[in-house]
Structures are given as C-alpha cells and as structure tokens.
Amino acid sequence: MGKIGVIGAGKWGEALSYALSEKNEVIITSRTSRPWPNFRALDEVLKCEYLVIAIPAQQIAQWLKEHFVFSGQKILVAAKGIEASSGRFLNDIYKEYVPEENLAFLSGPSFAVEVMKKLPTALVVNSLSKDTSGEFAAFFPSFIRTYTSEDVIGAEIAGAYKNVIAIAAGICEGLSLGHNAAASLIARGLVEMERFGRAYGATQESFLGLSGAGDLFLTASSSMSRNYRVGLGLAQGKDKDTICIEIGEVSEGIGTAYALHEIAQERGIYLPIASEVYAILEGKSPRQSLKDLIER
C-alpha cells in the first residue's frame, strides 16, 4: 500500500481515485470542493510521495507554474494531449518541474465510467525509470491489468493523436458514411499516428499495442468518447465552441489538432487526416474534407 494524492477531480480523476483506493490510501483534490470523505486541500495532497495528476493538457503548464513545488514526489500523468499554444508534449512541460526519472505517463484504452464499474481494463505505465513505472503499476487493483514501457514519447503521441482521429471518426458517423469508411479511417489513422511518432523516435510497438491501436479503437468507435461526440457535432454543422459548451467537458482532441497542424507545417510531416480535422474545426465543410481526402 501507498498513500496517493490525485489532483483533478473530473471523471477520469475520480475513476482513478476510486480504482487506486482498492489497495491504497487515496486522497483527492480539485479546484472546487466535493462532498467526498477523501477530499483534501491541495497543500495536503501535494505532500504525498505519489501523485496522480489528471489536469487537462491545455491547462497543466499554467497550473504547474502557479501551484507546484517539487519535493521528491513521483508523478503519474493521467492526461493525454499536446499543448496547442506551443506544440509541447506533456513530458516537455512536466520535466521543467520534475526529474524525468520521477515521471510516469498512463496510457491505454479506458473509459472512466467502465473503470467505476470495475470492468476489466488493461493500461500501460510508461516511464524512463523502470522503478517508477513498476511502483505505479503495482498500485492498481485486480480488475486493471497493468503493463510497463519505457517509450514515453510513443505513449504520449498515441494518447494525444488518437483523440484527433476520434473526432474524424465521429464526423464519419455523423455523415452516415458507413462501417467500411469508419474501418478505413481508423486503420489509416493508425498509420498516420505511427508516421508522426516515428519522426520523434517512438517505437512501433507502442502504436500496435494498448497505447496506440487499443486506445484508438476504443475512442474512435463510441459516443462515450468526448472527442467522438465533437465529431458528431461537427458533422451537424455546429462550431467547436458550441460543441464544447454542449459536452461540458474538456475534449483534448481539439487542442491537439491545432498543435499537430502547426508541427506538421514546421516539420513537413504528412498528416492528411489530422490536417482535415483542423480545417473542419476552422470552418471547412466536412463533406468537402471527405472529398479532398478521397481524391488526394
């Protein structure tokens, strides 16, 4: 058993707090007080040796700057995304405040609602330190099978990129394009994701396993996914701001689509699906994007 502090009480933070409490003492905090017996003030949570941080990618840099002081904590990052304003990966943001050997990144197919129901789940804990990944992996309950990996960049890219492909899959469903189109989109999305990862030195194994294919298949095939629902809204002609208000939760794929567009422009990486998702978010007709993808 260990004492773990969870920071960020959205659905995923809450689900992780629930799961980890099966074998450990867990306390949780967020910006707003919650009527939970294990809710604590941020200062108390930050004193835990082990932290799970579930703050969205687009907010974490500012949060770390304003609230975090490193005092030897080991951190499991539970968000997935690329910072839209800078194109930085989460590892780049966190390592300004925490030694890389104290950092781990959670990846793999996992809907919070199913974790709360204790349904079988498999996840990967990724860290440059085998000790750190092994410690966090051991904290998870019996219904969650954990694997470990040292391919941090591969896990980060897969976890972020799959949200953009999920938006495209939601558009595909919203336009009633059928199962053939959906399967083709997901398969080509996996190829595109791996191509992007290769440019950063990621291993192919990450994209063929739970972090890549597993998470992509889950997120790009269900309306339980927020990013998939963004795509459904875009197919109906709604703008991204309206969709985000309706969903009421952070959809990481939107910010990541903007980050991927900038990176692709700067580095000359061919990302046709991500580029079309960006264009649709900027107002392009989804049907015109479909035509352009088919005819490219």
N, C-alpha and C positions, 0 to 999 in steps of 0.2 A: 504493500500500500504506500501511496504517497499523498502529499497534500498538493492539490492542483487548483490554480486560480484561472477561471475562464473570464475573459474580457470580451464583451459584446454579447448581448442577450437577444439577438434576433433568433429566427427559427433554428438556424444551424448551431449557433452558440448554445441555445437552450438544449438542443438534442445532444450535443457533445457533453454538456454538463450532466444530463440525465444518464447517458451511457457510461461515462467515466466514474460516476458515483457508485456503480455496482461494486467496484473493487477499491475505491479510493475516497478520501475525504475531499470534497469539491466545494469551492465557494465561487460565486459568480457576481459580476458587476456589469452595469451598463450606464448610459447617460441618464436614464430615468429609473427611479426606484421601482422595484417589483415586489409584490407580496409573497416572496419565496423565503422559506426558512434559511436557505443558504445564501441569501443576497447580502453582500457586504459593500462597504465603501471602497472606492478604487485604491486608496492608500493601503488598505489592509490586503487586498488581493495582490498588489504589486510586490508584497513581501514574500509571497510563495516562491519556493525554489523552482517550481514548474508552472509555466503559464501556457494557456491555450488562447490565442488571440484570433477572434472571429470578426474583426473590424474590416469592412469592405476595402478593396484595393484603392479606390479613388480617395479614401479618407485617411488612410493609415499614415502617410508621411506627416500630415499636419498633427495627427494625434500623437505620434511619437515625439515630435518636436515640442509639443505643449505639455505632455504628461509623463513621458517615460524617462526613468533613470535606471541605468544598468547597475545591478548589484549582484551579478553572478547567476541570474536566472537562466534557465533553459526554456526555450520558447518553441511551441508548435504553432505554426502559422496555418490557420484554417480557412483563409480566404483564397480566391483564385482570380487573377486578373493582371493586367498591365496598366500602369498609370498613364492615363490619356494625355496629360499635360506635358509629360517628359519622355514617355516611352520606356520608363524604367520597369524592370521586373521587381517583384516583391523582395527577392533576395538582395537586390541592389539597394533597396530602401532600408531594409532591416539591418544590413551589415554596417551601416553608418552608426548604429547604436549598440549592436550586439556582435560579439565574435562569431564567425561563421560556424565554428565547432559547437556553439550553443544553440544553433538554429536547426529546426526541422520543419518540413512542409508536408501537409496532409493532402493526399490525392486519392482518386478512385471514385467509382460510381456510388452515390449516396444521397438519397432524398431524406431530408430531415424527418419528415412525417413517418417514414418507414423505420428509421432508427428509433424513434419514440415508441414504435410498436414492437421493438425488439426483433424485427425481421432480420434474417441472415444477410450480412453485409461483408464485403471484403474491401480493405483500404490499404494504401501504401504510405509508410512514413519515410520521407526522403531527407537525408542529411549527409553532409560531408563527413560527419563523425558517426561511426558505427555505434559507439557508446550512446550517443544522444538518441539516435533513431531506435536503438534497442530498448532504451528506457521508456520512451513514449509508447512504443508498440506494446510493451508489457502492461501498460495501464488499461488497455481496452478490455471490454467484457467478453464473455464467451461467445456471444452471438455475432461479434465482429472479428473476422479473421484478418490479421494484420501481416503485411509483408514489409520488408525494408529495402531501401535502394539508396545509392549514393549519387544518382543522376538528378540532382536538384533542378538544373536548368530544364531538363526534359520534362519533369513533372510540372514545373511552373508553366512552361509553354503549352503543354497538353491541357492543363486545367483551365488556362485562360482562353486558348483558341477554341476549345470545344463549345464555349458559350456563344461564340460568333457563328459557328456552324449551326448551333441550335436555333439561332434567330432565323437563319436561312431555311432550316427545316420547318419552322413554324410558318414562314411565308409560303413554302411549298404546300403545306397542309391547308392553309387559308385560301390558296388559289385552287384547291381541289385538283392538284396535278397527279395524284395517284401514288400507289406504292412503288411502282417502277422508278419514278422520278425521285421519290424520297430515298430509296435504297442507293441510287446512283449518287445523289447529293452527299449522303453520309460517307460513302466509300471514297468519293473524290475529295471530300473534306478531310478525311484521314490522311490521304496522300499529301494534300496541301499543308496540313499541320506538320507532318513529318518533314516536308521540304523546308519549312520555316525553321524547325528545330535543328535540322542538320546544319543550317547556316550559323548556329550558335554552339555547335559541338555536342548536341544532345545525342543519346544513343537510340537506335531504332527500337530497342526492347521496350522503352518507356511508352512508345506510341502504339505498340502492338499489344500491350498489356492492360492492366486495370486503369492506369493513369490516363492512357490515351483512348484506345478503342472502347474499353469498358465504360468510361465516363462519357465519351461521345455518344455511344449507342443509347445510354440512359437519357441524357439531357436532350438529345435531338429526336426523341421519339415519344415524348409525353407532355401533356399540358400541365403536369405537375411542375415542370421546369419553367421558371420565370422568363428565361430567355426565349424559350419556345413560344410563350404567350406574347412576348414582344413581337415575334414574327407574325403571329396570328393577327395582332393589331395592325401591323404594317400592311398586311395583305388586305385589310379592310379599309385602307386609306387613311388611317389615323397617323398623326405625327408622334414622334418619340416622347415628347413632353406629356401629351395626353395619356399615352400608354403607361408611362411611369406612374402618373397620378392614379390611374385606374388599378394598377397592380399593387401599389402601395408598398413595394419592397425594392431594394436595390437589384438591378439587373446588370451584372458585371459585364455582359457581352457588349453593351452599348459603348462604354468607355474603352474596352479592349479593341473594338472595331476601329475606333478613331486612332488608337495607338498603333495598330497594325498598319493602317493606311499610311501613317507618317513614316514608320520604319521601312515599309515596302518602297516608298518613294526615295528614301535616303540611301537604302542599301541595294535597290534594284532587284528585290525578290519578287517572283511572280506569284501573286496571291489572288487569283480570279474571284473566288467565292467571297473572301473577306472584303475585297475591293467593291464588289457589288452590294454587299450588306452595308458598307459605309455609304455608298452612293444612295441607297434607298433611305437610310437614316437621314441623309441630307435632302431628301425630297424626290429622288428619282422614282419613276413608276416601277413597281415590282414586275409587271409584265414585260416592260422594256428591258429590265435587267435579265429576266429569263431569256428573252430573245438574244440578248448580247452574249450570254453565257453559252447558249447552244451554238451560236454562229461564230464564236471566237476562233 
